Amino acid sequence: MSRPQAFVNARLVDPASGWDGPGAVLVRDGVIVEAAQGAGLGALSDDVEVVDAAGAMLLPGLVDLRVKTGEPGAETKETLKSAALAAAAGGVTSIVVQPDTSPVVDEPSVADFILRRARDIHLVHVYPAGAATKGCKGERMAEIGLMAEAGCVYVTDADRPIVDSKVLRRVLAYAAGFGMQVAHRPADPWLTAGAAASEGEFAGRLGLPSAPAAAEKIMLERDLALVELTGARLIVDQVTTALALESLQRGLSRGLPVTATASINHLSFNEIDIGDYRTFCKLDPPLRHEDDRQALIEALATGLVKIVVSAHAPAPAEDKRLPYDEAAPGAVGLQTLLPALLAFHHEGRIPLIDLIRTVTCAPADLLGLPAGRLARGAPADLVLCDLDAPQVIDADKLVSKSKNSPFDGRRLQGRILRTVVDGRTVFSADA
């Protein structure tokens, strides 16, 4: 095991306990053995490596519920190792990889491959999400029970909505029997077919094929009705519009077991950021109106949206440097997730501890993972961050194999100093 470590003189931010203040953490044999809130650790043995945080923020390692890689099948976009390296550089210690690879993660052998590769890489925790339907085609239900046994943490067809309501009903009901959650993208496929932007004056001026915000609301209303019918637990995959937030609020008021996620991209950008056909800002779902972005930030502040994801979706230059409506959607986001999220703290929009909750204990608790907290006996997954350090994002310097970041050139505050997984330092800014 690695040498014991004591992180002292830190600002502990632990949403699970509600603590935001001075403190220290002692790590031994890969677990936290003491988390002193408002105090020091006392006398330490000679074998302990003392890390003086000098007032920097110490928080639990981030848990990212939506990460795409190219492996298996499209390693030129991103490998599991390059994604793990990017996660470590961004303070993300646990990632859930999406199933729409080649082959699709729709049977236990593919999930087992991902878990074995993650063990061999030995950087961050990697959890596979299983496909809800065979081949993510929305036609036949996948082997959900077997994938649950193999270690898949939820099922989803990733970017593809399940159009057939009978199929989705079966998926929800069957997954509920195994205690599995279903993540589903709310998007009416007929209204969104071929769309490259959000419908409105701006898309009209650019001449881009677009989809109305109502497409998200229509599908979400259908999904909520099926949740009410089956009693299954649903993860709303990246809500982006004010209309859908209204539907979500009504569903939660009826006590439906639904949890909504939002991507850091839709919290940080609006449709105007497309500018003169900037393909790094072409996303799926597309960037929305500023009113939708503000509604999403408000939903995050009130707890209506509980989890923020990076929506990490690598695409190489040859897939992005095309005419806008032909370019691949998606953006890398593992390294920019935390500093971009901290912007809402620096702007005074959302308290720091509430922001950190959305990427630590909230996603961990949703999936029943042991991560996301600074407590005795918890895994020693930690991030040391200089909360105020300024940086200008340079996409070319990102660790990901693909460099398609909409944050390229943006000024942010917050710099990862060290990332620790199971007591092992997997990233250091000084290295």
TACORQUI-V174456 format. One record per residue. N is the residue number from 1. RES is the residue in one small letter. D_LAST is the distance of its C-alpha to the last C-alpha in Angstrom with 2 decimals. Layout:
# TACORQUI-V174456
n = <N,N>
res = <RES,RES>
d_last = <D_LAST,D_LAST>
This chain:
# TACORQUI-V174456
n = <1,2,3,4,5,6,7,8,9,10,11,12,13,14,15,16,17,18,19,20,21,22,23,24,25,26,27,28,29,30,31,32,33,34,35,36,37,38,39,40,41,42,43,44,45,46,47,48,49,50,51,52,53,54,55,56,57,58,59,60,61,62,63,64,65,66,67,68,69,70,71,72,73,74,75,76,77,78,79,80,81,82,83,84,85,86,87,88,89,90,91,92,93,94,95,96,97,98,99,100,101,102,103,104,105,106,107,108,109,110,111,112,113,114,115,116,117,118,119,120,121,122,123,124,125,126,127,128,129,130,131,132,133,134,135,136,137,138,139,140,141,142,143,144,145,146,147,148,149,150,151,152,153,154,155,156,157,158,159,160,161,162,163,164,165,166,167,168,169,170,171,172,173,174,175,176,177,178,179,180,181,182,183,184,185,186,187,188,189,190,191,192,193,194,195,196,197,198,199,200,201,202,203,204,205,206,207,208,209,210,211,212,213,214,215,216,217,218,219,220,221,222,223,224,225,226,227,228,229,230,231,232,233,234,235,236,237,238,239,240,241,242,243,244,245,246,247,248,249,250,251,252,253,254,255,256,257,258,259,260,261,262,263,264,265,266,267,268,269,270,271,272,273,274,275,276,277,278,279,280,281,282,283,284,285,286,287,288,289,290,291,292,293,294,295,296,297,298,299,300,301,302,303,304,305,306,307,308,309,310,311,312,313,314,315,316,317,318,319,320,321,322,323,324,325,326,327,328,329,330,331,332,333,334,335,336,337,338,339,340,341,342,343,344,345,346,347,348,349,350,351,352,353,354,355,356,357,358,359,360,361,362,363,364,365,366,367,368,369,370,371,372,373,374,375,376,377,378,379,380,381,382,383,384,385,386,387,388,389,390,391,392,393,394,395,396,397,398,399,400,401,402,403,404,405,406,407,408,409,410,411,412,413,414,415,416,417,418,419,420,421,422,423,424,425,426,427,428,429,430,431>
res = <m,s,r,p,q,a,f,v,n,a,r,l,v,d,p,a,s,g,w,d,g,p,g,a,v,l,v,r,d,g,v,i,v,e,a,a,q,g,a,g,l,g,a,l,s,d,d,v,e,v,v,d,a,a,g,a,m,l,l,p,g,l,v,d,l,r,v,k,t,g,e,p,g,a,e,t,k,e,t,l,k,s,a,a,l,a,a,a,a,g,g,v,t,s,i,v,v,q,p,d,t,s,p,v,v,d,e,p,s,v,a,d,f,i,l,r,r,a,r,d,i,h,l,v,h,v,y,p,a,g,a,a,t,k,g,c,k,g,e,r,m,a,e,i,g,l,m,a,e,a,g,c,v,y,v,t,d,a,d,r,p,i,v,d,s,k,v,l,r,r,v,l,a,y,a,a,g,f,g,m,q,v,a,h,r,p,a,d,p,w,l,t,a,g,a,a,a,s,e,g,e,f,a,g,r,l,g,l,p,s,a,p,a,a,a,e,k,i,m,l,e,r,d,l,a,l,v,e,l,t,g,a,r,l,i,v,d,q,v,t,t,a,l,a,l,e,s,l,q,r,g,l,s,r,g,l,p,v,t,a,t,a,s,i,n,h,l,s,f,n,e,i,d,i,g,d,y,r,t,f,c,k,l,d,p,p,l,r,h,e,d,d,r,q,a,l,i,e,a,l,a,t,g,l,v,k,i,v,v,s,a,h,a,p,a,p,a,e,d,k,r,l,p,y,d,e,a,a,p,g,a,v,g,l,q,t,l,l,p,a,l,l,a,f,h,h,e,g,r,i,p,l,i,d,l,i,r,t,v,t,c,a,p,a,d,l,l,g,l,p,a,g,r,l,a,r,g,a,p,a,d,l,v,l,c,d,l,d,a,p,q,v,i,d,a,d,k,l,v,s,k,s,k,n,s,p,f,d,g,r,r,l,q,g,r,i,l,r,t,v,v,d,g,r,t,v,f,s,a,d,a>
d_last = <20.79,17.48,17.82,19.47,17.58,19.28,18.11,20.43,21.64,20.72,22.84,23.62,24.78,26.57,29.22,30.68,31.95,32.37,30.23,28.39,27.98,26.42,25.44,23.17,22.21,22.30,20.89,22.36,22.78,21.13,23.44,23.91,26.49,26.92,26.36,27.95,29.13,30.13,29.56,27.26,26.89,29.11,28.74,25.88,26.04,24.18,22.11,20.37,16.78,17.32,14.91,16.60,16.40,18.42,20.52,18.00,19.34,18.86,20.51,21.16,19.14,20.82,23.49,24.28,27.77,27.94,25.53,26.80,25.40,27.18,27.14,29.73,31.69,29.73,26.36,26.23,25.65,22.94,22.31,21.64,18.28,17.27,18.71,16.82,13.44,14.75,16.03,12.88,11.26,14.57,14.99,17.71,18.11,21.57,23.07,26.67,27.15,30.42,33.20,34.28,32.69,34.73,36.17,36.39,35.34,39.01,39.46,37.76,36.68,34.29,32.82,32.45,30.63,28.00,27.60,27.38,24.76,22.65,23.11,22.10,18.90,18.11,15.60,17.63,21.37,23.51,27.17,29.70,32.42,35.68,38.09,41.09,43.38,43.57,41.49,40.74,44.15,45.75,48.77,48.55,46.67,43.88,43.78,42.27,43.25,41.75,38.47,38.37,38.81,36.06,33.49,33.74,33.25,35.57,37.51,37.53,38.49,35.46,36.61,40.18,42.66,45.21,48.39,50.97,51.59,53.17,50.09,47.78,50.28,50.16,46.37,46.26,49.00,47.66,44.07,45.47,47.19,43.91,42.19,40.02,39.27,39.83,37.66,39.73,39.31,42.34,43.57,47.14,46.80,49.96,49.08,45.50,46.34,44.97,43.60,40.70,40.94,42.48,46.20,47.32,48.22,44.82,44.70,48.34,47.72,45.00,47.28,44.78,46.05,45.34,45.85,47.25,45.46,48.38,47.05,44.38,46.96,49.50,47.25,45.86,49.44,50.23,47.22,48.13,51.68,50.54,48.35,51.46,53.45,51.16,49.40,46.09,42.71,41.33,37.94,38.67,36.00,34.95,37.88,37.98,41.47,43.62,46.44,44.44,43.25,46.95,47.61,44.68,46.02,49.46,48.15,46.23,49.31,51.23,48.81,47.32,44.19,41.99,38.38,37.18,33.72,32.67,29.92,27.61,28.96,32.55,31.67,29.94,32.13,35.83,37.99,38.06,34.40,35.67,36.94,38.28,37.53,33.74,33.00,29.45,31.50,33.80,33.27,35.32,36.84,37.19,36.21,39.09,41.15,39.82,42.31,40.74,37.22,38.56,40.43,37.29,35.42,38.49,38.58,35.01,35.99,39.12,37.62,39.65,36.43,34.26,31.17,28.79,27.15,24.81,27.42,24.69,26.83,25.23,27.60,27.02,28.26,31.59,32.36,31.57,32.94,36.51,39.34,38.40,40.77,39.67,35.89,34.10,33.30,29.98,26.56,22.98,21.85,19.22,16.51,19.22,21.22,20.08,19.95,23.20,24.78,23.97,26.12,29.19,28.27,27.76,31.07,32.81,33.90,32.65,31.59,27.92,28.74,30.86,28.20,25.66,28.53,28.88,25.48,25.35,28.56,30.91,29.64,28.96,32.49,34.02,32.95,33.26,29.62,28.51,25.41,25.23,26.07,25.03,27.83,28.67,28.60,26.46,23.47,20.28,18.81,17.17,15.39,14.38,15.20,16.15,19.58,20.64,17.77,19.24,17.85,19.71,19.10,18.77,19.81,18.79,15.07,15.43,14.08,17.69,19.83,22.34,21.76,24.89,23.84,26.60,24.09,23.28,23.86,24.38,23.23,21.81,20.69,18.00,14.21,12.22,9.94,9.67,11.77,13.65,16.29,18.99,17.03,14.06,10.58,10.24,7.69,5.32,5.60,3.79,0.00>
